[in-house]
Amino acid sequence: MTIRLKDLCEQIGARCVRGNEDILIRAVAPLADAGTGDLCFLASPKYLDDACASKASAIIAEKEIPGIRATLLLTDNPYLSWAKATELFKPDRSCHLPREIDPCASVHPDATVESGVHVGAKAVIGAGSLIESGVIIHCGAVVEENCRIGRDTEIHPNAVIHYGSTIGQRCIIWSNAVIGAYGFGNAKDGAHFVGIHQLGSVRIEDDVSIGAGATVDRGAIEDTIIRKGAKIDNLVMIAHNVIIGENSAIAAQTGISGSTRIGDRVLIAGQAGFVGHIEIGHDSFVGAQAGVAKSFPPGSKITGYPARNLMDVRRSDSAITHLPELMRRVRELEKKFEEFGLD
């Protein structure tokens, strides 16, 4: 991939300053390793020294920065422009993904596979499933019976889509993700457990990404639902009957218990944990390793264990750091009281 800098700016929403718009960009690279023909981005002042020393041809930034030798591409949102640039330079794998069914794949005669679909070696498609046009199913992936996979969705190697699951258009399901397994439902019979059959399914709407090793359990009776545009990181666990709102993002190792509702545009940092049957309002933020044990209204910013208002946690943490000094002063005051004969 080679693109003229002027054309690149138009596609990523940036403007070129202090440089030649006709130079050619051939790749993206980190600041420290870049050379002629490379594009980089600067999103944090802590990398300013690397940017000034970089041999890149162009650097995406938010404002003009003295000392940078590369051509600057200015934008209000460097990270967004960088995302658009990586789309331009992503590897073209089309020659490795012919729009056909590999002879070593297993496709049930009752399945419907539309035109323009790639099904890799040893992939499995079950009876009654519908695979819409443009879908890519990589080697070893399994789509069980009565599933529906929407147009232009990509299912990576060894992912498992269990029976009756529905996945929308332009979704990405990464390797070893499991969609539609049983949720954790058991009733006690004396000292023994009796499993509760999970009779719902999973509905994943359009433009959703599910990370490697993530799990989305099927609903107990109603469906588990991932709304459009949601981004689920690797190793996230989503239990039965959970609803994830539109354009929410959930980082790795988060666990969400059954029947919890996550609103639209909620950001959840890594290793957060949620009890079941609570609701997190739209536009909220949940910090890393938060233990969320109750519902919170829209616009909340919470962290800690148990989770509470972010600023309250920061004030508490600050107070704790001063405890040793406070204890020392208390002991000194106690000694002075003793010297004056006061209790």
N, C-alpha and C positions, 0 to 999 in steps of 0.2 A: 504494500500500500504506500503510495506516494501522493501527496496533496500539496498544492500551492498554499502558502500561509494565508493569503487573502481569502481563499475559498474555505479554508479551515475555520477562520474567524467567523465567517457567515454561518457556518453550520453549528458552531458551539456557542454563539452569542457573545463574542468578545470583540474588542477593537484593538488594532495593532498600533503601538506607539514606539517611537525611537528605533525603527528597523525597516528592513526591506520586505515588503509584502509579497514579493515574488520568489522568495526562497522556498525550497522544497522541504517538507517535513516527511520523514520516512518511518518514524517509530515514536513511541512514548517510552520514557525512562525515568528512573529516580534521579534526583538532583546530583548526587555524588558521582554517578556512573555515566551521566549523559555526555554525548559528543555532538559533532556536527550532524544536523538533520534530525535531532531528537527534540521532543517536546516534553516539558516538565510542568509541575504546578507548585505554587507556594501558598499553603493554606494557613500556616502558623508562623509567627515571628521567630520561634525557636529554631527554625531552619534557615534563617536569613543568611548566616555565614555560608551555608552550603549553596544557597542560591547565588551569592556573590562570587563564589569560586567555581560555579558550574560552567561547563563548556557547552551546554545545551544551546541549540539555535533559538529556541523560544521558551518562555516561561509564562504560564498563566498566573495572574496575581490580581488582587483587588485594587491596588493603587500603585502609582509610580514609586519605585524604591531606588535611591541613589546607590551606586556601586555594583548594580547588576549589569553585566556586559551583554547578556542575551536580549533579544527582542522581547518586549513585554506585550502580553495580550491581557488587557484589562477587562474585568467583568465584575459585576456586583456579587456574583456567587461563583468563586473559583472552583469549588468542589463540584457544582453542577456542570460547569463547563468542562471540567476534567472528565466527568462521567460521560458526557457526550463525545469527548475525544476518544476515550477508550472504546466506545462503540464503533468508531470509524476504523480503529486499528486492531480489532479483535480478529483472531485467526479465522480464515475461511476454511471450514471443515466440509464443505459441500461434496467434495470429491470422495470423501470417506463415508458419506451418508447418502447413498443412492436412494431415490424415492421408489423403493421396491421392498418386497418381503424376502428376507434371506431364506435360502432353502433349509437352513438349520433351525429356523423359527417354528413355533407351534401355534397355528392360528385355527381355532375351532371353526368348523364349517358354518356354524350358525352366527359367527361374529361378522360384523360389517366393517370393512376397512375401505375407506374412501380413497380416491386417487391422490397421488402425491404424498404418500405416507412411507416413512422408512421404519422397517421393523428389523432389528439386528439379530444376529445369530443367537439362538437359544432363548430368545424372548418368547413369552407365552401370552396369548390373548384368548380369554375364555368365551364360552358360549353367550350369545346375546349382547355382547359388548359392541359399542359403536365407537370407532376411531375415526375422527373427522379429518378432513383434508389438511395436509401440511404438518401433521403430528410426526414427531421423531421419538421412536421407542428404541432405546439403546440395548446392547447385548445383555441378556440375562434378566431384563426387567420382566415383571409379571403383572398382567392386568387380568384379574379374575372375571368371573361371569357378571353380566348385566351392568357393566360400568359404561360410563360415557366420558370420552376424552375430547375436549374441545379443540378447535382449529389452532394449529401452530403451537401447540403445547409440546414440551420436550420432557421426556422421562428418562433419566440417566440410568446407567447400569445397576442392576440388582435392587432397584426400588421395587416395592410391592404395593400395588393398588388392589385392595381387597374388594370383594364382591359388592355390587350395588353402589359403588362410589361414583360421584360426579365431579369432574374437573373441568373448569372453564377454559376459555381461549387464552393463548399466549402465556400459559403458566410454565413454570420450571420446577420439576421435582428432581432433586439431586440424589446421588447414589445412596442406597441403603435406607432411604426414607421409607416409612411404613404408613400408609394411609388406610384407615378403616379397620384396624385391629379391634378386638374387644376392649371396652373400657373395664376399669377395675371395679366390678360390682359383685358383691358376695353377701349372702344372708347367713346368719348363724343358725345352726341346728344342733343345739347342745354345744359340744366341743368341736363340731365340724362346720366347715363352710359349704354352702350350696351356691354354685355360680348362678348369677342372674344373666340370662341371655340378653345380649345387646341387640335390640330389634330395629334400631334406627340405622342411619348411614352417615356418610360424610359428604358435604357439599362445599366445594372449593370454587369460588367465583373467578372471574377473569383477572389476568395479570398478577397472579399470586406466585410467590417464590417460596418453596419449602426446602430447607437446607439438608445437607447430608446427615443421615442418622436421626433426623427428626421423626417424631411419631404424632399422628393425629388419630385419636380413637373414634370409632363410630359411636353414634348416640345410643342411649339406652332405649328410648322409644322415639323421641324426636331426633333430628339430625344434629351433628356437630357441624358448625358453619364457619368458614373462613371467608370474610367479605373481600370484595375486589381490591386489588392493589396492595394487600397485606404482604409483608416480608418477614418470613420466619427463618431464623438463623439455624446453623447446625446444632444438633443435639437438644432441641427444644421438645418438651413433652406437653401435648395438649390433650386433655382428658375428654371423656364423653360429655356431650351436650354443651361444651364450651362454644361461645360465639366470639370471634375476633372481628373487630370493626374494620371499616374501610381504611386503607392506607396506614394501618398501624404497623409498627416494627418491633420485633421481639428478638433480643440477642441470645447468644448461646447459653445452654444449660438452664434456661428458665423452665419451671414446672408450673402448670396451671391446672388446678383440680377441677373436678366435674361441675358443670352447670354455672361456671363463672362467666361473666360477660365483660368483655373488654371493648370499650367504646372506639369510636373513629379517631384516627390520628394519634393514638396513644403510643408513646415510646417507652419500651421496657428494656432496661440494661441487663447485663448478664447475671445469671445465677439467682434471679429473683424467684420467689416462691409464693404461690397464692393458695389459700384455702378455697374450698368449694362454695358455691351459692352466694357469691358476692358480685358486685358490679363496680367497675372502674369507669368513670365518666369520660366523655370525649376530651381530647386535647390534654390528657394528663401525662405526667412523666413519673416513672418508677425507677429508682436508683438501683445500682448493682447490689446484689445479695439482700435486697429488701425482703422481709417476711410480711406479706400482706394478709392480714387476718380479718379485715372488715372492708366494707364498701367505702368508696371515696367519690365526691362529686366531680363534675366536669372541671377541667383546668387545674386539678390537684398536682402538686409536686411533692412526692413522698419518697422516703428512704428509711433505712434503719430496720432494726429487729426488736420489737414489732414495728412495722412501718408507720410513720407519722410525718407531719409536715417537715419538709426539707430544712427550712430555716431553724425550726425547733431542734432538729437533730444536730445541726451545726453548732447552735448555741450550747447544747448539752455537751457535745464533744469538746468544745472550747473550754467549758467550765471544768470538765474532767482533767484536762491537761494542766489546769492551775491547782488541782487538789493538793499535790505534795507541798507546794508553797503555802497554801492556806493552812494545811495541817501544821507546818512548821511555825507559822505565826500564832496559831491557837495554842501550841505548846509553850511558846514564849510568853503569851499573855497569862496562861495558867501559872507559870512560875512567878510572874510578877504579882499576881493575886496572892499566891502563897507567901511571898515576901512581905506583903502588907497585912498578912493574917486574915485575908478574906477567903471565904469559901467560894 
